[in-house]
Amino acid sequence: MLLVYTHKITPRLTYIFKHFFVRILQIEVTFTTKIDKFVAHSGPKITYSKSPLASEFFIRSNDLLFDQGINDIDINILKWDEVPCFFAAGEASSIPFDIFAAGFYLISRYEEYLPHVQDFHERFPAEESIAFKNGFLEQPVIDIWALKFLEALKEKFPNYEYKSKTFELISTIDVDAAYSFKHKGVVRTIGGFLKDIVGFRFVNFWNRFLAILNLKQDPFNTFKELLSIKKEHQVKTLFFFLLGDYTTYDKNISASNSRFQSLIKSVGDYAKIGMHPSYFSYKDLDKIKKEKQRLENITNTPIKFSRQHYLRLSIPETYQYLIDLDIEEDYTMGYAKRVGFRASTCTPFYFYDLDFEIQTPLKIIPFVLMDVTLRDGMNLNSKESLAKILELKDTVKSVNGTFVSLFHNETLSETNGWEGWSEIYKKMVIG
């Protein structure tokens, strides 16, 4: 057990210390404001305050973990060896920056509470983040800092038995459209045929015709392949189903369609299922609640996992809604146009609500990359996409983190620009 001496114990302080030590480094941690207790402790210990007590392992603290509310903060990037960092700590500190304040700033998404430019879909864009602006978006710097800190701790306390966590891969599949042609109702089906004719898409017209007559498999129906890969290679896989009402941005099959319900139940027999709250739900508690109830009525089980459609996320409101609805894990933490680490960590963490200054029970599972981001957002071809995927996977492996991917069922369809992506998916989850 590691003992931390500090002049004041705050919710922010205990939250970020537990992320570093308990969740990343597998070290139990406790806190004290009593000097005599700290001096008497025979195990690993550090001081986190403005000045050291003696010659102990000391981190000079920034004010951030002792503050409340949101303030404009000047961020000046420096380097810890070759790793970017900020909140310089001075020469007396055992490491050159306040690793805990910097980690809290990034993982709490402090910058997303501040005034910022939004993209077309009212999202916080990667380009607004300090990680992107300073070139470390594709590095899980919190995990990298933690492992570097561990090496320094081992030098000071070599006899302590240190543990380590293992690399984990989680494949998540968003089902925005379960089928390309089938089960869309008379109006949408006729409209699809007319669009094919007007657009001279005669091959698409023929494929639509064959799929509707069950003479050819619908190209988006890749669920058997995904579940087969899951079973054969023991891939942890989650499916998020969109059950919102039809809008410009929500075009899945009707939640009342019996074939769609059967599909959801069938997938749920072999994999975990979550909700995919619709485009306009991220600021609407009632919408999320209605869609959650729809999915629970189909599966007859409580829904505990969620990811927002279009990755529309308003911090802290969206997360507060999910907490109110007893969602336990959210998988929205990532960017639509850039791959990388939005919260600068590849270790799941609990959402810290800066409005109320508390750690919440909602666990955030950040994803590293999305299929559409690679192909459309970054304009990479299939070869370049695979190289980037494997590069990011190796990055996460190097810190024993959790590699979470975001693909869609249609990505394995081998149509509409996704040719070759079925093989990319296999190489990602198996290799």
C-alpha positions as a LaTeX table, in Angstrom:
\begin{tabular}{lrrr}
\hline
Residue & $x$ (\AA) & $y$ (\AA) & $z$ (\AA) \\
\hline
Met1 & 0.00 & 0.00 & 0.00 \\
Leu2 & 1.20 & 3.50 & $-0.91$ \\
Leu3 & 0.70 & 6.30 & 1.59 \\
Val4 & 0.27 & 9.86 & 0.32 \\
Tyr5 & 0.85 & 12.84 & 2.57 \\
Thr6 & $-0.90$ & 16.03 & 1.50 \\
His7 & $-1.90$ & 19.21 & 3.26 \\
Lys8 & $-5.55$ & 18.78 & 2.17 \\
Ile9 & $-7.53$ & 15.77 & 0.98 \\
Thr10 & $-10.06$ & 16.69 & $-1.73$ \\
Pro11 & $-12.39$ & 14.71 & $-4.03$ \\
Arg12 & $-10.29$ & 15.69 & $-7.05$ \\
Leu13 & $-7.12$ & 14.50 & $-5.36$ \\
Thr14 & $-8.42$ & 11.10 & $-4.29$ \\
Tyr15 & $-10.06$ & 10.58 & $-7.70$ \\
Ile16 & $-6.96$ & 11.10 & $-9.82$ \\
Phe17 & $-4.57$ & 9.35 & $-7.43$ \\
Lys18 & $-6.79$ & 6.27 & $-7.56$ \\
His19 & $-6.83$ & 6.35 & $-11.34$ \\
Phe20 & $-3.03$ & 6.42 & $-11.49$ \\
Phe21 & $-2.28$ & 4.00 & $-8.70$ \\
Val22 & $-5.26$ & 1.64 & $-8.42$ \\
Arg23 & $-6.55$ & 1.43 & $-11.99$ \\
Ile24 & $-3.29$ & 1.77 & $-13.93$ \\
Leu25 & $-0.51$ & 0.64 & $-11.58$ \\
Gln26 & $-2.50$ & $-1.82$ & $-9.42$ \\
Ile27 & $-1.21$ & $-0.22$ & $-6.21$ \\
Glu28 & $-3.56$ & 0.41 & $-3.30$ \\
Val29 & $-3.33$ & 3.98 & $-2.04$ \\
Thr30 & $-4.37$ & 5.80 & 1.10 \\
Phe31 & $-4.06$ & 9.40 & 2.24 \\
Thr32 & $-3.10$ & 11.32 & 5.35 \\
Thr33 & $-2.69$ & 14.89 & 6.50 \\
Lys34 & $-0.80$ & 13.81 & 9.63 \\
Ile35 & 2.97 & 14.07 & 9.49 \\
Asp36 & 3.59 & 11.56 & 12.29 \\
Lys37 & 1.55 & 8.88 & 10.51 \\
Phe38 & 3.46 & 9.54 & 7.30 \\
Val39 & 6.87 & 9.34 & 9.01 \\
Ala40 & 5.94 & 6.08 & 10.76 \\
His41 & 4.82 & 4.37 & 7.52 \\
Ser42 & 7.41 & 1.77 & 6.45 \\
Gly43 & 6.11 & 1.11 & 2.95 \\
Pro44 & 6.12 & 3.21 & $-0.22$ \\
Lys45 & 5.10 & 6.81 & 0.42 \\
Ile46 & 5.12 & 10.19 & $-1.31$ \\
Thr47 & 4.43 & 13.78 & $-0.38$ \\
Tyr48 & 2.06 & 15.82 & $-2.53$ \\
Ser49 & 2.14 & 19.40 & $-1.34$ \\
Lys50 & 3.87 & 22.74 & $-1.85$ \\
Ser51 & 7.07 & 21.71 & $-0.08$ \\
Pro52 & 8.72 & 18.45 & 1.03 \\
Leu53 & 8.84 & 17.35 & 4.66 \\
Ala54 & 12.40 & 16.04 & 4.35 \\
Ser55 & 14.10 & 14.06 & 1.59 \\
Glu56 & 11.14 & 11.84 & 0.70 \\
Phe57 & 9.65 & 11.20 & $-2.75$ \\
Phe58 & 8.02 & 14.56 & $-3.38$ \\
Ile59 & 5.67 & 15.99 & $-6.02$ \\
Arg60 & 5.17 & 19.74 & $-5.84$ \\
Ser61 & 1.44 & 20.31 & $-6.19$ \\
Asn62 & $-0.36$ & 22.59 & $-8.58$ \\
Asp63 & $-3.49$ & 24.28 & $-7.18$ \\
Leu64 & $-5.88$ & 22.46 & $-9.54$ \\
Leu65 & $-6.67$ & 19.52 & $-7.25$ \\
Phe66 & $-7.47$ & 21.89 & $-4.38$ \\
Asp67 & $-9.70$ & 24.20 & $-6.41$ \\
Gln68 & $-13.41$ & 23.97 & $-7.17$ \\
Gly69 & $-15.29$ & 25.03 & $-10.27$ \\
Ile70 & $-13.91$ & 25.90 & $-13.69$ \\
Asn71 & $-11.25$ & 28.53 & $-14.35$ \\
Asp72 & $-9.16$ & 29.55 & $-17.32$ \\
Ile73 & $-5.80$ & 27.81 & $-16.94$ \\
Asp74 & $-2.60$ & 28.56 & $-18.84$ \\
Ile75 & $-1.11$ & 25.37 & $-20.25$ \\
Asn76 & 2.60 & 25.46 & $-21.07$ \\
Ile77 & 3.93 & 22.23 & $-22.55$ \\
Leu78 & 7.30 & 20.86 & $-21.44$ \\
Lys79 & 8.97 & 17.47 & $-21.84$ \\
Trp80 & 9.60 & 14.68 & $-19.36$ \\
Asp81 & 12.40 & 13.04 & $-21.29$ \\
Glu82 & 10.60 & 12.75 & $-24.65$ \\
Val83 & 7.03 & 12.73 & $-23.32$ \\
Pro84 & 4.91 & 15.93 & $-23.42$ \\
Cys85 & 3.63 & 17.14 & $-20.05$ \\
Phe86 & 2.52 & 20.35 & $-18.31$ \\
Phe87 & 2.16 & 22.05 & $-14.91$ \\
Ala88 & 5.89 & 22.39 & $-14.21$ \\
Ala89 & 6.79 & 21.48 & $-10.62$ \\
Gly90 & 10.27 & 22.98 & $-10.14$ \\
Glu91 & 13.63 & 21.50 & $-9.22$ \\
Ala92 & 12.69 & 20.29 & $-5.73$ \\
Ser93 & 10.09 & 17.92 & $-7.15$ \\
Ser94 & 11.09 & 14.30 & $-7.81$ \\
Ile95 & 9.63 & 14.59 & $-11.32$ \\
Pro96 & 9.50 & 17.81 & $-13.35$ \\
Phe97 & 5.72 & 18.34 & $-13.39$ \\
Asp98 & 2.57 & 17.77 & $-11.37$ \\
Ile99 & 1.56 & 14.47 & $-12.92$ \\
Phe100 & $-1.68$ & 14.31 & $-10.93$ \\
Ala101 & $-3.00$ & 17.79 & $-11.74$ \\
Ala102 & $-2.12$ & 17.31 & $-15.41$ \\
Gly103 & $-3.81$ & 13.91 & $-15.42$ \\
Phe104 & $-6.92$ & 15.33 & $-13.79$ \\
Tyr105 & $-7.12$ & 18.18 & $-16.29$ \\
Leu106 & $-7.07$ & 15.71 & $-19.19$ \\
Ile107 & $-9.21$ & 12.88 & $-17.85$ \\
Ser108 & $-11.94$ & 15.10 & $-16.38$ \\
Arg109 & $-12.24$ & 16.79 & $-19.81$ \\
Tyr110 & $-11.80$ & 20.10 & $-18.04$ \\
Glu111 & $-11.24$ & 21.87 & $-21.37$ \\
Glu112 & $-14.65$ & 20.74 & $-22.62$ \\
Tyr113 & $-16.34$ & 22.75 & $-19.86$ \\
Leu114 & $-14.59$ & 25.90 & $-21.09$ \\
Pro115 & $-15.93$ & 27.98 & $-24.02$ \\
His116 & $-14.93$ & 26.31 & $-27.27$ \\
Val117 & $-15.72$ & 26.11 & $-30.98$ \\
Gln118 & $-18.04$ & 23.24 & $-31.93$ \\
Asp119 & $-18.23$ & 21.30 & $-35.17$ \\
Phe120 & $-21.30$ & 21.01 & $-37.42$ \\
His121 & $-22.85$ & 18.40 & $-35.13$ \\
Glu122 & $-22.23$ & 20.50 & $-32.00$ \\
Arg123 & $-19.40$ & 18.27 & $-30.83$ \\
Phe124 & $-16.12$ & 19.19 & $-29.18$ \\
Pro125 & $-13.66$ & 18.70 & $-32.07$ \\
Ala126 & $-10.26$ & 17.09 & $-31.67$ \\
Glu127 & $-8.63$ & 20.17 & $-33.15$ \\
Glu128 & $-9.73$ & 22.21 & $-30.11$ \\
Ser129 & $-7.97$ & 19.90 & $-27.64$ \\
Ile130 & $-4.56$ & 20.60 & $-26.13$ \\
Ala131 & $-3.61$ & 17.02 & $-27.04$ \\
Phe132 & $-4.10$ & 17.68 & $-30.75$ \\
Lys133 & $-2.61$ & 21.17 & $-30.64$ \\
Asn134 & 0.52 & 19.85 & $-28.94$ \\
Gly135 & 0.93 & 16.65 & $-30.91$ \\
Phe136 & 0.11 & 14.00 & $-28.31$ \\
Leu137 & $-3.45$ & 13.01 & $-29.27$ \\
Glu138 & $-2.23$ & 9.59 & $-30.43$ \\
Gln139 & $-0.38$ & 8.95 & $-27.17$ \\
Pro140 & $-2.11$ & 7.78 & $-23.97$ \\
Val141 & 0.11 & 10.14 & $-22.01$ \\
Ile142 & $-1.57$ & 9.47 & $-18.65$ \\
Asp143 & $-0.68$ & 5.77 & $-18.91$ \\
Ile144 & 2.81 & 6.61 & $-20.21$ \\
Trp145 & 3.36 & 9.03 & $-17.32$ \\
Ala146 & 2.13 & 6.40 & $-14.85$ \\
Leu147 & 4.64 & 3.80 & $-16.03$ \\
Lys148 & 7.49 & 6.31 & $-16.00$ \\
Phe149 & 6.44 & 7.34 & $-12.50$ \\
Leu150 & 6.44 & 3.67 & $-11.48$ \\
Glu151 & 10.07 & 3.30 & $-12.53$ \\
Ala152 & 11.01 & 6.26 & $-10.33$ \\
Leu153 & 8.99 & 4.75 & $-7.48$ \\
Lys154 & 10.77 & 1.40 & $-7.89$ \\
Glu155 & 14.14 & 3.10 & $-7.53$ \\
Lys156 & 13.02 & 4.65 & $-4.25$ \\
Phe157 & 11.21 & 1.54 & $-2.96$ \\
Pro158 & 12.78 & $-1.51$ & $-4.68$ \\
Asn159 & 11.51 & $-4.11$ & $-2.19$ \\
Tyr160 & 7.79 & $-3.49$ & $-2.70$ \\
Glu161 & 5.95 & $-6.19$ & $-4.73$ \\
Tyr162 & 4.59 & $-4.35$ & $-7.75$ \\
Lys163 & 1.80 & $-5.82$ & $-9.89$ \\
Ser164 & 0.83 & $-5.00$ & $-13.46$ \\
Lys165 & $-2.37$ & $-5.24$ & $-15.47$ \\
Thr166 & $-2.60$ & $-6.91$ & $-18.85$ \\
Phe167 & $-3.52$ & $-5.69$ & $-22.32$ \\
Glu168 & $-7.19$ & $-6.06$ & $-23.26$ \\
Leu169 & $-8.98$ & $-5.70$ & $-26.60$ \\
Ile170 & $-12.66$ & $-4.79$ & $-26.87$ \\
Ser171 & $-14.45$ & $-4.71$ & $-30.21$ \\
Thr172 & $-17.54$ & $-2.51$ & $-30.27$ \\
Ile173 & $-20.03$ & $-2.50$ & $-33.14$ \\
Asp174 & $-22.49$ & 0.32 & $-33.76$ \\
Val175 & $-25.64$ & $-0.81$ & $-35.56$ \\
Asp176 & $-26.86$ & 2.40 & $-37.20$ \\
Ala177 & $-28.55$ & 0.42 & $-39.98$ \\
Ala178 & $-29.06$ & $-3.29$ & $-39.41$ \\
Tyr179 & $-29.95$ & $-3.83$ & $-43.07$ \\
Ser180 & $-29.16$ & $-1.98$ & $-46.26$ \\
Phe181 & $-32.28$ & $-3.05$ & $-48.19$ \\
Lys182 & $-34.60$ & $-5.23$ & $-46.10$ \\
His183 & $-37.32$ & $-4.55$ & $-43.51$ \\
Lys184 & $-37.58$ & $-0.81$ & $-44.20$ \\
Gly185 & $-41.29$ & $-0.61$ & $-44.88$ \\
Val186 & $-43.12$ & 0.11 & $-48.14$ \\
Val187 & $-42.41$ & 3.85 & $-48.42$ \\
Arg188 & $-38.66$ & 3.63 & $-47.73$ \\
Thr189 & $-38.30$ & 0.56 & $-49.98$ \\
Ile190 & $-40.05$ & 2.20 & $-52.93$ \\
Gly191 & $-38.01$ & 5.35 & $-52.33$ \\
Gly192 & $-34.83$ & 3.26 & $-52.42$ \\
Phe193 & $-35.76$ & 1.73 & $-55.78$ \\
Leu194 & $-36.57$ & 5.18 & $-57.22$ \\
Lys195 & $-33.24$ & 6.62 & $-56.04$ \\
Asp196 & $-31.42$ & 3.72 & $-57.68$ \\
Ile197 & $-33.22$ & 4.40 & $-60.97$ \\
Val198 & $-32.72$ & 8.18 & $-60.90$ \\
Gly199 & $-29.07$ & 7.74 & $-59.95$ \\
Phe200 & $-28.53$ & 5.04 & $-62.62$ \\
Arg201 & $-27.46$ & 2.63 & $-59.88$ \\
Phe202 & $-28.76$ & $-0.44$ & $-61.65$ \\
Val203 & $-26.49$ & $-2.91$ & $-59.84$ \\
Asn204 & $-27.77$ & $-1.53$ & $-56.53$ \\
Phe205 & $-31.34$ & $-1.80$ & $-57.84$ \\
Trp206 & $-30.80$ & $-5.48$ & $-58.71$ \\
Asn207 & $-29.10$ & $-6.25$ & $-55.37$ \\
Arg208 & $-31.94$ & $-4.55$ & $-53.53$ \\
Phe209 & $-34.47$ & $-6.59$ & $-55.46$ \\
Leu210 & $-32.67$ & $-9.89$ & $-54.73$ \\
Ala211 & $-32.21$ & $-9.11$ & $-51.03$ \\
Ile212 & $-35.87$ & $-8.20$ & $-50.52$ \\
Leu213 & $-36.89$ & $-11.51$ & $-52.16$ \\
Asn214 & $-34.40$ & $-13.37$ & $-49.91$ \\
Leu215 & $-32.48$ & $-14.52$ & $-52.98$ \\
Lys216 & $-29.33$ & $-12.78$ & $-51.76$ \\
Gln217 & $-28.10$ & $-11.81$ & $-48.29$ \\
Asp218 & $-28.49$ & $-8.18$ & $-47.35$ \\
Pro219 & $-24.95$ & $-6.71$ & $-47.43$ \\
Phe220 & $-25.26$ & $-5.08$ & $-43.99$ \\
Asn221 & $-26.27$ & $-8.36$ & $-42.38$ \\
Thr222 & $-22.77$ & $-9.26$ & $-41.21$ \\
Phe223 & $-23.78$ & $-10.34$ & $-37.72$ \\
Lys224 & $-23.06$ & $-14.05$ & $-38.20$ \\
Glu225 & $-19.54$ & $-13.23$ & $-39.37$ \\
Leu226 & $-18.94$ & $-10.89$ & $-36.43$ \\
Leu227 & $-20.25$ & $-13.42$ & $-33.93$ \\
Ser228 & $-18.24$ & $-16.20$ & $-35.56$ \\
Ile229 & $-15.04$ & $-14.18$ & $-35.17$ \\
Lys230 & $-16.00$ & $-13.41$ & $-31.59$ \\
Lys231 & $-16.53$ & $-17.08$ & $-30.76$ \\
Glu232 & $-13.57$ & $-18.53$ & $-32.65$ \\
His233 & $-11.02$ & $-16.03$ & $-31.35$ \\
Gln234 & $-12.56$ & $-15.16$ & $-27.96$ \\
Val235 & $-12.94$ & $-11.49$ & $-28.86$ \\
Lys236 & $-14.82$ & $-9.42$ & $-26.30$ \\
Thr237 & $-17.52$ & $-7.83$ & $-28.49$ \\
Leu238 & $-20.35$ & $-5.38$ & $-27.73$ \\
Phe239 & $-23.15$ & $-4.30$ & $-30.07$ \\
Phe240 & $-24.93$ & $-0.93$ & $-29.76$ \\
Phe241 & $-28.35$ & $-0.79$ & $-31.43$ \\
Leu242 & $-29.96$ & 2.46 & $-32.60$ \\
Leu243 & $-33.68$ & 2.47 & $-31.69$ \\
Gly244 & $-34.55$ & 6.13 & $-32.14$ \\
Asp245 & $-37.45$ & 7.44 & $-34.20$ \\
Tyr246 & $-36.68$ & 8.00 & $-37.89$ \\
Thr247 & $-34.94$ & 11.33 & $-38.63$ \\
Thr248 & $-32.41$ & 12.69 & $-41.12$ \\
Tyr249 & $-29.64$ & 11.24 & $-38.94$ \\
Asp250 & $-31.41$ & 8.19 & $-37.51$ \\
Lys251 & $-32.24$ & 5.69 & $-40.26$ \\
Asn252 & $-32.30$ & 2.27 & $-38.66$ \\
Ile253 & $-35.14$ & $-0.22$ & $-38.98$ \\
Ser254 & $-38.27$ & 0.54 & $-36.95$ \\
Ala255 & $-38.00$ & $-0.72$ & $-33.38$ \\
Ser256 & $-41.43$ & $-2.33$ & $-33.80$ \\
Asn257 & $-40.27$ & $-4.49$ & $-36.73$ \\
Ser258 & $-40.42$ & $-8.13$ & $-35.61$ \\
Arg259 & $-37.44$ & $-9.19$ & $-37.79$ \\
Phe260 & $-35.31$ & $-6.43$ & $-36.29$ \\
Gln261 & $-36.37$ & $-7.45$ & $-32.80$ \\
Ser262 & $-35.46$ & $-11.06$ & $-33.56$ \\
Leu263 & $-32.04$ & $-9.94$ & $-34.76$ \\
Ile264 & $-31.41$ & $-8.02$ & $-31.55$ \\
Lys265 & $-32.46$ & $-10.98$ & $-29.43$ \\
Ser266 & $-30.31$ & $-13.33$ & $-31.49$ \\
Val267 & $-27.22$ & $-11.15$ & $-31.17$ \\
Gly268 & $-27.94$ & $-10.75$ & $-27.46$ \\
Asp269 & $-27.77$ & $-14.53$ & $-27.02$ \\
Tyr270 & $-24.06$ & $-14.47$ & $-27.92$ \\
Ala271 & $-22.76$ & $-10.99$ & $-27.09$ \\
Lys272 & $-23.35$ & $-8.04$ & $-24.81$ \\
Ile273 & $-25.80$ & $-5.43$ & $-26.08$ \\
Gly274 & $-25.99$ & $-1.72$ & $-25.42$ \\
Met275 & $-28.14$ & 1.21 & $-26.46$ \\
His276 & $-27.14$ & 3.73 & $-29.13$ \\
Pro277 & $-29.11$ & 6.86 & $-28.18$ \\
Ser278 & $-30.25$ & 8.76 & $-31.27$ \\
Tyr279 & $-28.87$ & 11.94 & $-32.80$ \\
Phe280 & $-31.06$ & 14.40 & $-30.88$ \\
Ser281 & $-30.97$ & 12.55 & $-27.57$ \\
Tyr282 & $-27.72$ & 13.87 & $-26.13$ \\
Lys283 & $-29.50$ & 16.84 & $-24.53$ \\
Asp284 & $-32.85$ & 15.11 & $-24.04$ \\
Leu285 & $-33.27$ & 12.80 & $-21.04$ \\
Asp286 & $-36.76$ & 11.71 & $-22.12$ \\
Lys287 & $-35.52$ & 10.52 & $-25.52$ \\
Ile288 & $-32.75$ & 8.45 & $-23.99$ \\
Lys289 & $-35.18$ & 7.01 & $-21.46$ \\
Lys290 & $-37.69$ & 6.06 & $-24.17$ \\
Glu291 & $-35.07$ & 4.38 & $-26.33$ \\
Lys292 & $-33.64$ & 2.51 & $-23.36$ \\
Gln293 & $-37.09$ & 1.19 & $-22.52$ \\
Arg294 & $-37.59$ & 0.08 & $-26.13$ \\
Leu295 & $-34.40$ & $-1.98$ & $-26.05$ \\
Glu296 & $-35.18$ & $-3.42$ & $-22.62$ \\
Asn297 & $-38.66$ & $-4.43$ & $-23.80$ \\
Ile298 & $-37.06$ & $-6.33$ & $-26.68$ \\
Thr299 & $-34.29$ & $-8.03$ & $-24.68$ \\
Asn300 & $-36.18$ & $-8.41$ & $-21.39$ \\
Thr301 & $-32.97$ & $-7.48$ & $-19.59$ \\
Pro302 & $-31.69$ & $-4.23$ & $-18.03$ \\
Ile303 & $-29.51$ & $-2.22$ & $-20.40$ \\
Lys304 & $-26.25$ & $-1.09$ & $-18.77$ \\
Phe305 & $-24.08$ & $-0.02$ & $-21.74$ \\
Ser306 & $-24.42$ & 3.00 & $-24.01$ \\
Arg307 & $-22.78$ & 4.97 & $-26.82$ \\
Gln308 & $-24.21$ & 8.16 & $-28.29$ \\
His309 & $-25.08$ & 8.18 & $-32.01$ \\
Tyr310 & $-22.77$ & 10.44 & $-34.03$ \\
Leu311 & $-20.69$ & 10.61 & $-30.81$ \\
Arg312 & $-22.76$ & 13.63 & $-29.78$ \\
Leu313 & $-21.78$ & 14.27 & $-26.20$ \\
Ser314 & $-22.39$ & 17.30 & $-24.02$ \\
Ile315 & $-20.29$ & 17.12 & $-20.88$ \\
Pro316 & $-21.58$ & 16.88 & $-18.19$ \\
Glu317 & $-25.28$ & 16.84 & $-19.20$ \\
Thr318 & $-25.29$ & 13.67 & $-21.32$ \\
Tyr319 & $-23.42$ & 11.72 & $-18.66$ \\
Gln320 & $-25.75$ & 13.01 & $-15.95$ \\
Tyr321 & $-28.71$ & 11.66 & $-17.94$ \\
Leu322 & $-27.06$ & 8.26 & $-18.31$ \\
Ile323 & $-26.40$ & 8.12 & $-14.57$ \\
Asp324 & $-30.05$ & 8.98 & $-13.88$ \\
Leu325 & $-31.03$ & 6.02 & $-16.08$ \\
Asp326 & $-28.69$ & 3.57 & $-14.29$ \\
Ile327 & $-26.32$ & 3.16 & $-17.23$ \\
Glu328 & $-23.09$ & 1.69 & $-15.87$ \\
Glu329 & $-20.69$ & 2.08 & $-18.83$ \\
Asp330 & $-20.48$ & 4.62 & $-21.65$ \\
Tyr331 & $-18.38$ & 4.11 & $-24.79$ \\
Thr332 & $-18.69$ & 7.57 & $-26.41$ \\
Met333 & $-15.31$ & 8.98 & $-25.33$ \\
Gly334 & $-13.45$ & 9.48 & $-28.60$ \\
Tyr335 & $-13.37$ & 11.76 & $-31.62$ \\
Ala336 & $-15.25$ & 11.45 & $-34.91$ \\
Lys337 & $-12.61$ & 13.00 & $-37.16$ \\
Arg338 & $-9.36$ & 11.90 & $-35.49$ \\
Val339 & $-8.07$ & 8.68 & $-33.98$ \\
Gly340 & $-6.36$ & 8.75 & $-30.62$ \\
Phe341 & $-7.07$ & 9.29 & $-26.95$ \\
Arg342 & $-9.64$ & 11.99 & $-26.20$ \\
Ala343 & $-9.11$ & 11.67 & $-22.43$ \\
Ser344 & $-5.38$ & 10.89 & $-22.87$ \\
Thr345 & $-5.76$ & 7.44 & $-21.29$ \\
Cys346 & $-6.42$ & 3.91 & $-22.53$ \\
Thr347 & $-7.55$ & 2.74 & $-19.11$ \\
Pro348 & $-11.29$ & 2.85 & $-18.30$ \\
Phe349 & $-12.13$ & 5.47 & $-15.69$ \\
Tyr350 & $-15.07$ & 6.85 & $-13.75$ \\
Phe351 & $-16.61$ & 10.12 & $-14.85$ \\
Tyr352 & $-15.76$ & 12.99 & $-12.52$ \\
Asp353 & $-18.54$ & 15.59 & $-12.55$ \\
Leu354 & $-17.01$ & 19.05 & $-12.21$ \\
Asp355 & $-20.47$ & 20.56 & $-11.69$ \\
Phe356 & $-20.88$ & 18.68 & $-8.43$ \\
Glu357 & $-17.22$ & 17.89 & $-7.66$ \\
Ile358 & $-17.81$ & 14.16 & $-7.26$ \\
Gln359 & $-16.69$ & 10.90 & $-8.79$ \\
Thr360 & $-19.78$ & 9.31 & $-10.32$ \\
Pro361 & $-20.58$ & 5.59 & $-10.73$ \\
Leu362 & $-20.52$ & 5.91 & $-14.54$ \\
Lys363 & $-17.51$ & 4.12 & $-16.00$ \\
Ile364 & $-16.10$ & 5.64 & $-19.19$ \\
Ile365 & $-14.60$ & 3.20 & $-21.70$ \\
Pro366 & $-12.65$ & 5.37 & $-24.17$ \\
Phe367 & $-12.26$ & 4.10 & $-27.73$ \\
Val368 & $-9.10$ & 4.59 & $-29.77$ \\
Leu369 & $-10.36$ & 4.57 & $-33.35$ \\
Met370 & $-13.43$ & 4.40 & $-35.55$ \\
Asp371 & $-13.67$ & 2.88 & $-39.03$ \\
Val372 & $-15.32$ & 5.97 & $-40.58$ \\
Thr373 & $-12.64$ & 8.21 & $-39.07$ \\
Leu374 & $-9.87$ & 6.34 & $-40.82$ \\
Arg375 & $-11.59$ & 6.12 & $-44.21$ \\
Asp376 & $-13.42$ & 9.45 & $-44.38$ \\
Gly377 & $-12.12$ & 11.72 & $-41.61$ \\
Met378 & $-8.44$ & 11.05 & $-42.32$ \\
Asn379 & $-8.85$ & 9.95 & $-45.96$ \\
Leu380 & $-6.73$ & 6.83 & $-45.51$ \\
Asn381 & $-6.90$ & 3.92 & $-47.92$ \\
Ser382 & $-7.32$ & 0.37 & $-46.62$ \\
Lys383 & $-3.58$ & $-0.32$ & $-46.42$ \\
Glu384 & $-2.91$ & 2.95 & $-44.59$ \\
Ser385 & $-5.88$ & 2.34 & $-42.30$ \\
Leu386 & $-4.61$ & $-1.08$ & $-41.26$ \\
Ala387 & $-1.14$ & 0.33 & $-40.60$ \\
Lys388 & $-2.60$ & 3.07 & $-38.39$ \\
Ile389 & $-4.79$ & 0.56 & $-36.53$ \\
Leu390 & $-1.86$ & $-1.75$ & $-35.78$ \\
Glu391 & 0.30 & 1.22 & $-34.76$ \\
Leu392 & $-2.32$ & 2.38 & $-32.23$ \\
Lys393 & $-2.85$ & $-1.18$ & $-31.01$ \\
Asp394 & 0.90 & $-1.51$ & $-30.36$ \\
Thr395 & 0.85 & 1.82 & $-28.52$ \\
Val396 & $-1.87$ & 0.54 & $-26.18$ \\
Lys397 & $-0.09$ & $-2.80$ & $-25.75$ \\
Ser398 & 3.08 & $-0.99$ & $-24.70$ \\
Val399 & 1.30 & 0.39 & $-21.62$ \\
Asn400 & $-0.88$ & $-2.70$ & $-20.95$ \\
Gly401 & $-3.97$ & $-0.65$ & $-21.70$ \\
Thr402 & $-7.42$ & $-1.41$ & $-23.10$ \\
Phe403 & $-7.69$ & $-1.13$ & $-26.89$ \\
Val404 & $-11.28$ & $-0.32$ & $-27.85$ \\
Ser405 & $-12.27$ & $-0.14$ & $-31.51$ \\
Leu406 & $-15.48$ & 1.24 & $-33.01$ \\
Phe407 & $-16.67$ & $-0.45$ & $-36.19$ \\
His408 & $-20.11$ & $-0.73$ & $-37.81$ \\
Asn409 & $-21.83$ & $-3.85$ & $-39.08$ \\
Glu410 & $-21.76$ & $-2.46$ & $-42.64$ \\
Thr411 & $-17.97$ & $-2.11$ & $-42.47$ \\
Leu412 & $-17.75$ & $-5.85$ & $-43.15$ \\
Ser413 & $-20.21$ & $-5.65$ & $-46.07$ \\
Glu414 & $-17.51$ & $-5.37$ & $-48.77$ \\
Thr415 & $-19.68$ & $-2.72$ & $-50.47$ \\
Asn416 & $-19.97$ & 1.06 & $-50.68$ \\
Gly417 & $-16.28$ & 1.76 & $-50.18$ \\
Trp418 & $-15.75$ & $-0.89$ & $-47.50$ \\
Glu419 & $-14.07$ & $-3.37$ & $-49.82$ \\
Gly420 & $-11.23$ & $-5.08$ & $-47.96$ \\
Trp421 & $-12.36$ & $-3.96$ & $-44.52$ \\
Ser422 & $-13.57$ & $-7.39$ & $-43.45$ \\
Glu423 & $-9.95$ & $-8.53$ & $-43.58$ \\
Ile424 & $-8.82$ & $-5.37$ & $-41.78$ \\
Tyr425 & $-11.24$ & $-6.12$ & $-38.95$ \\
Lys426 & $-9.93$ & $-9.68$ & $-38.62$ \\
Lys427 & $-6.32$ & $-8.55$ & $-38.54$ \\
Met428 & $-7.17$ & $-5.95$ & $-35.91$ \\
Val429 & $-8.95$ & $-8.24$ & $-33.46$ \\
Ile430 & $-6.94$ & $-11.43$ & $-34.09$ \\
Gly431 & $-3.40$ & $-10.21$ & $-34.74$ \\
\hline
\end{tabular}
